Amino acid sequence: MIEAILDNFPEESFLKADGFDEAIIGLEEPSLRLIYSVKKTIDILIEEGMTEEDALEHFYYNVSGAYVGDLTPIWCEDRF
């Protein structure tokens, strides 16, 4: 997905969450904020060796809770 976004917006810069490119599911316009799947992000953390409980705690405290300006990514809750 990130490749398609970069191809369609070659002049833009995006704020990416490090290590979670595979969790990108889209782009919010007109702000050009990347949209990430919470489920895919948690799965990536588990694949890296965290338990599900640790992955959830890490995600909600360190990842989704971080505000880094106007281009802070959007986290789509899709763990239903």
Secondary structure, DSSP 8 states (H G I E B T S, - for coil): -HHHHHHH-TT------TT-GGGEEEEETTTTEEEEEHHHHHHHHHHTT--HHHHHHHIIIIITT---STT--EEE----
